[in-house]
Amino acid sequence: MTAFTTLNNAKQPWFKGVFAHWRGDLAGGMTAAVVALPLALAFAVASGVEPKAGLYTAIVAGIVAATFGGSPVQITGPTGAMAVILVGIVAKYGIEKVWIAGVMAGIIQVALGIAKLGRLVKFIPYPVTAGFTNGIAVIIFCGQLNNLFGLQLPRSEHFLPGIGQTFSHLAGLNWAAVGLAGLVIATKLLWPRINRSIPGSLVGLVLATAIASYFHLQVPTIGAIPQSLPIPQGIPHWNDFHIIQQLINPALALAALGSIESLLSAVVADGMTVSEKHNSDRELIGQGLANMIVPFFGGIPATGAIARTAVNVRSGGKTRLSGIFHGVILALIILAVAPFAAQIPLAALAGILMVTSVRMMEWEAIGLLVRSTYSDFGVMLLTWGVTIFFDLVLAVEVGLIAAGALFIKRMSELNMAKMPETEVFPPGVPLELGKHIAVYRVDGPVFFGAAEQFATCLREMPEVKALILRLRFVPNMDVTGLVALEDIYHNLTRRNCRLILSGLQPEVENLLARTGLLAKIGKENCFDTTDTAICSLTHLLENNNSTVAIASSPQNVPV
């Protein structure tokens, strides 16, 4: 009955119950569209493509992702994180190949959603997400220095050469552009004190454009934008296998970053609303479909946008209809203001992006990590550095490896603790036996990092003749733990030291028996309790140099 109900619910149309909140959705979508207009233009310029590509992306991707995605309030469009990757791909391959890479990235995202891998984003450690978010913010800020200074220089694919190129051309600095950027920055920061219903970025953009036009300032502008809606177009060479093979790495990078950012944005949206929570797998499918379709309208790969999503929720958006309203209203705005938009100074967009990048910085995360542990702070700094000087996907990979290594180290230290003799030795057993026996309590899984820990213990205590592992609180063990235990056994055997197990749980014992490790260790070296294991070793006091070769006695019944 439950399965039938679930299947029946899955067949319900997406618009079921949507129009019940249409007023809030209209307000949320309209506000998100107003906020998205300057950001779509700015992120398109930051990506190295024509401004119209950003607008078309916000319209098409916003409507498609809202219709098919898994978050009811997510707003999709061009973002800063995606711009950081796109600017390098555009510089290396050109816009036509970016369209092909976008379609490939969308296919990968849909495949990830179908495979139900959307939940994996929850396993990305906090220092890693904070590191690459801060790295993205730095890259966006520095990437706008050319537009801030009014310099018309070719885009650099890499961070340091781009910074060097900018500062080597400061002799051509355009003070009018700097002044307009400063005006936009000041307006964006101060306007919320006057009015919160109209975005400060839009007010600053209008002011800067009006001043530049009125005084005929010689500053670079974004150029003409077609006063028309996006229409389907063909993609050249999309069926060329050689080009597809060439673009597989950029496509993987776009898919990985798009999935991570979209799902993180959906998680943030969940925390802001009490309505339906997002479905990670469906969200990946929706984002993938958007990225598959938007290149055929001249757009660029998109992701869920945290800032625009937050604006949508705060303005009353409750269902996916708000995302559709956002796209439709943005299309109507383009039809009305396209001639005006052509006069927008690039310096004004630079001012918007610089403020956005500073606000992107995870200042609270930096403070939290500084106050927590140096190792976590180090993982964030490592991810941050790799993001800036290499690329985002490599940064996530390096950050995950560093965080994983740190996790293994911590688990090895926490889950396997050496027990003091006074805590584990039963009454009547001399404590002098402690220098011949090492007793470790194991809580939870057995990690391969434990083998080295035990080896270190034996090097520091050469008199140890027996190592007892208390496994009562190890409910199960995987192959990694099994290999670790076998390494421990062989290491002890080479040192003429005996391995004893106490409190084996049935599942762990069955695994050891099936793989033959229990036979190697010997049933005579397995005990119900640690007390019986220790009592069987009291003869070590009689001959300190004797080889440990003790059979189980009748009163010590093996497990």
N, C-alpha and C positions, 0 to 999 in steps of 0.2 A: 504493500500500500504506500509506503514511504517513497519507494523508487518511482511509483507511478505519479505521485504528487510532485516529486522533484522534476520529472520529465515534463509534466503538464505545465509547471511553472516556467520551465525553460522555454516553452513554446509561446509564452505570453509576449505580445508585441512590446517593443522597447518604449512605446509612447504610453503604455498603460499607466494611468495616474499622473502623467507628466503635466497635463494642462491644469491640474488642480492648483498649481503654484505659479501660473504664467505671469502674474504681475511682478512677483519677486524675481522670477527668471528674466523678465524683460528689463527690470532695473539693473540686475547684476550683469546681464549681457551687454547692455548699453554702456555701463560704466567701464567694463572690461575692454570694450571696443575703443573707447576714448583713450584709455591707458595704453592699449596695444598699438595705436597708430604711430606715435613717435618711436616706440620701442621696436616695432617691426621695421621701420625705416633705418633705425640706428643699427640694429643687429644685422641687417642685410649689408649695410656699408661695412660693418666690422667683419663680415664674412668674405668681403672682396667681390660681391656681386652687385647688380643693379638694385636700387632701392625698391623698384616695383616687385622684385622677387620676394622681398620680405612681406610686402602687403598681400601678394597672392598666396604666400604660404600661410599667413595668419587666417585668411578667408577659407581656403580649401581644407587645409589640415585641421583648422579649428572645427569646421562643420563635420568632417568625416570622423575625426577622433571622438567628438561629442556624441555622434550617432552610434558608433560601434564600440566605443571604449568601455572600460570597467569602472570609471569614476564618474559619479553623477554631476560633479561640479568642476571637473578639470577643464582648464582653458589651455589649448595647445597652439603653439606658434613658434617663431624663431626665438632662440634663447642665446644667452651669452656663452654658455658652455659649448653649445653646438657651433657657435661662431668661431670659437678658438680652434676647433678641429677643421672646420670648413675653410678657413682662410689659408691654411697650409695646403689643403687638397686643391682648392681653386688655383693657387699659385703654381702648383706642380702639374696639374692635369687639365685645368680649364673647366668652364661651367658645364659644357656638354657631358663631360665624364662625371661631373658631380651629380648630374641627374641620374646617370646609370648607377652610380654608387648608392644614391638615395633609394632607388627601386630595390637594389640588392639588399640594402640594410632593412627595408621594410619587409622583404621576404623572410629575412633572418628573424626579425622580431615576431612575425606571425608564427613561425616555426617554434620559437621559444614559448609563445603563449599556448599553442596547441600541445606542446610537450609538458605544459604545466610547470614551467621553471620560473614563473613570476615571483614566487615566494623567496627565491634565493637572495634577492636584494636585501632581505632582512638580516642576512648573515654577514653583510659587509660591516666590519668594525667601525665604530664612531670615529676614531682617529683617522681612518682612511678617508671617509667621506668629508670630514672637516679639512683634511689636507688638500684634497683635489678641489674642493670648493674655494678654498683660499687661494690656491694656485690659479684657478680660473679668474678670480677677481683681479689678481696682479696682472695677468696677461691682458685682460680686457682694458684695464687702466692704462698700461704702458702702450697698448696697441692703438690708443687714441691720441697719443702725443703728436703724431703728424698732423692730424686734423685740428688739434688744439693750437698748434703753432702756425697753422695755415700753410703747411708744407705739402706739396703734391709730389710725393716720392713713391716709387714702386714698392709694393708690399713684400716684406721679407718672410720667408717660410719659417724661420727660426727666431727665437726670442732675442738672444744677445746680439746677433748681427743687426736685427731691426732697431734695437736701442742705439747701437753704435752709429748706424746710418742716420738716425734722427738727430742726434746731438752733433754730428759732424756737419750738418747743414743748418745750424741755428743762425748763421749769417743771413739767411733768407727769411727770418721770422716775420710773420705778418701780425702786427699789433692789433689790427682790426679784428682778426679772427680770435686772438687771445681775449680781447674785450668782450666779444659776443659769447664766447664760451664761459667767461666769468659771470656774465649777466645770467645765463641759463642756470649755472650752478647756484648762484645766489637766489634766483627765483625758485628753483626746485627745493632749496633748503628752507626758505622763509615763507613761501606761499601758504603752506599748511596752517600757519598761524592766522592767516586771514580767511581762508576758505578751504574746507576739506572736501567739498563735493566735486570740485574741478581739479584734475591732476596738475601739480606744479610743473611737471615736465611739458605738458601741453601749453600752459601759459607761457613758460619760458621760450618754447619753440616759436610761438606766435610773435612774441615781443622781438626776439632776435631776428626773425625773418622780416618783420615790418621795418625795423631799424635799418637792416642791411639794404632793403629795397628803397626806402625813403632817401637815405643818404648815399645810395649807389656805391656802397662799399665794395672794394675789389677783394672779395673772399670766395673761395671755392664753394660751389653749391652742389646739391645732389643731382641736378639736371631734370629733364622732362620725365614726367610719369604719365603713361597713357590714361586717358580719362575713359576707361572701359573696364569691364569685368574680365576676370581671367577666362580664357577659352582654351579648350584642349588643343594640344600640339603634339607633333611626333618627336621622338628622341632619336637622334642619329646614332647609328652603330650599336644600338642596344642589343642586337643579336650577334655581335662579333665576339667569338669565344676568347680570342686573344686579349681583347680589351677587358672582358669580364674577369679573366684570370689576373690581369694587371691590377684590377680594382678590388680584389677580394679583401686585402688588408684594410684599405680605407673603409670599405663597407662594414667589416667587422667592428672597426673602431666606432663608426657612426651608430651601429646597432647597439653596441655595448653602452656607449654613453647615453644614447637616447632612451634606452630601457632603464638605466639606473636613475637618470634625472626624472623621468616621467613617473616612476614608481615612488621615488622619494617625495615628489610633489603631491602625489595622490595620498601618501601617508600624512603629509602636513595638512592636506585638506580634510582628511578624516578627523584630525584633532580639532578642527575648527567648526565642525558641524555635527549635529546629532542625527542627521538623516542617514540614509543608506551608506554603508561603508563600501570602499572600492573592492573590486575583484581584480587581483594582480594579473592573472592570466588573460582575462578579457581585456584589460587595459593594454597589455602588450599587443594583443591582436588589433585593437583599435588604432594604436600608435603605428603599428606596422602597415595597416591598410592606408593610413594617412600618408605615410612616407612612400608607399608604392604609387599612390595616385597623384600626389602634389607635383612630382617632376613633370608630368604630362601637362601641367598648367604653368610651367615656367618657374615653379617654386623650388625651395631648398628643403633639406631634411629638417624636421621640427621635433619638438619634445613638449611635454607638459611644462607649463611656465608657472613657477611657484608664486611670483608676485601677482600676476594676472588672475590666477586661481584664487588667491587670498582676497583680492579686490572683488571678485565675483561673489564669493561667499559673504563678505561683509556688506555687500550692497543688496543682498536678498536672494541670490541664486540658490536654488535647492535641487534642481534636476538638470538632466542633460540638455533640456531645452535652452538653458541659459548659454551653453556653449554654441548652440546653433544660432541663437539671437546675436551673439558676439560676432560670428562670421558674417551674417547677413547685414547687420548694421555697419560693420567695417566696410563692406562692399558699397553700401549707400554713401558712406562718408567719402570714399575714393571718388565716386562719380561727381561729388559736389566740390571737393577741394583739390583735385589733382593739379589744376593750373597753379594754385597757390603753393602746393608742396614742392613744385619744381624750383622755387626760389629759396628753399630752406638751406641755410649755410651748414656745411659739414662740421664747422666748429660748434654749432648749436647741438648737433647730435653727439659730438664728443663730450660736451658738458653733461648731457643726460647720461651717457654711458659711464662717465667717470664717477658720478654720484652713485649710480646703480652698482658699480663694482665695489665702491667703498662699503656700501650697505650689504653687499654679498658676503663680505668678510665675516667669518665666524668668530667675532671678538669674544663672545661668551665662551665658545668652545676652547679658544686659546687659553683664556684664564682658567677654565676648568681643568684642562689637561696639564697646565703648569702646576696647579695645586694638587693634582692627583699623583701621578707617578712619572718619573723621568722617562721610563721606557715607552709609555703611551705617547708622551709628548714627542719623543724621538721618532716614533712611527709617523706622527702627523708631519713633522718637519721633513722627514724623508719623502713622504708622498708629495708634500708641498714643493720640494725642490725638484723632484723628477717631473712633476706637472709643468713647472715653469721652463726647465731647461731641456726637456725631452718631449713627451706627449702625455695626454690624459690616460690613455689605455695602459701604457707602460707604467704610469704612476699607480693606477689601481692594482695592477699585477704585482708590482714591487711592494706596495703597501700591504696587500693581502698576504704575501709571503712573509714579510717582516712580522705582521700581526699574528700569523699562524705559528711562526717560530717562537714568538713571545708567549703565545697561549700554551704551546707544548711545554715550554720551560716552566711556566707557572703551575701547570697541572702536575708535572713530575714532582715539583716541590711540595705542592699542597696535598696531593693524593697519596703520597708515599712518605710517611714520617717515621723516623726511628723512635722506638719506644724505650723510655728509661727502664732499667732493670727493676727499680722499685715499683713500677706500675704493672709489670707483666709477670714477674717471678712469683710463683705460688708460695704460700707459707711453707717453711721448712727447707726451701732450696737456697743454698748459700749464694749471696750476691757476688762472691768471687767468680762465679761461673760466667758473669757478664762479659769478662774480657775474652771468653771463648765463643760467645753466642751473640749474634746481632739479630734483633727482632724488629721487623718493620710492619706497620699497619698500612694496609692499602684500602682506600675508600674510593669506590667508583672504578672507571675503566683503568686498565693497565696500559700505560703509554710506553712507546719504544725509548723515550728519553730516560726511563728508569734504569736501564741497563748500565749506563755510564755512572749514575748516582751510586748504585751498589758497588761498582768497581772502585769508585773513589773511596767508599767506606772501607773496603777490604785493604786498599793500599795504606790507609791511615791506621788500620787495625790488623796487622799481620798475624796476630795470635788467634783471630777468629777461625773457628773450626766448623761452624754451622750457621747458616742464615735461615731464619724462620720468617716466612711471609704469612701474615694474617689476612686471609682472603674472604672472611665472612661477609664483608660488605662490598664484595665484587659480584653483582648479580649476573653479569654476562661479560664476555670477552670476544673481541673481534680478531681478525688475522694479525693486525698490527700488534695487539697485545700479546697474542700467542708467540709471534716472532720475538718480541721483547723478552718474554719469559724464557724462551729457548736460549736466547743469547745469554741471559743471566745464568741459566743452568750450565752451559758450556764454559762460561767464564769461571764459575765456581769450581767446576770439575778440574780445570787446569790448575787451580790454586789448591787443590786437595781439600776443598771445603764442601760441606754437604748442604744441599738445598732441601728444606722441609716446608711443606705447605700445611696450613691449619685452616679449618672452617671452610673447606671447598663447597661451593654451592653446586647443586645437581647439574645446572646448565653448563657451568664452567668445567666440571669434572667430565661430563660427556664429551665436550669439545677436546679436552686433553686426551681422553681415551681414543677418540676417533682418529686423531692425528698422530698418535703414537708417542706423544710427549709424556703422557702419564707413565707409560712403560719405561721410558728412559729415567724419569725421576724416581720411579719405584713406588708401589703402593705402600711399602713399609715406611716411606717418608711422608705419608699423608695422615694427618690426625684430625680428630673432631675438634679439639680445643688446643689452644696454645699451651695451657698448663701441662697437658699430657705430653706434648712435644718437648717441652723444657725438661720435664721429669725424666724423659728417656735419655737425656744427654748428661745427667749428673756424673757419669763415670769419667767425663773429660777432666774433672779435677784430679783424678787419680793418676793420670798420665798426660801431661800437657803436650807432649810431642807425638802422641799416638795418632794413627790414621783413623778418621771417623768411618767406622764400618759397623753400624748398629742395626740389628734387626728389631722389629716391633715385638714387644712382650705381650702376653695374653691380656694383661689389664689395659693395654693401650690399643683399643680396637681401631683399625684404620677406617677411613671413610669409604 
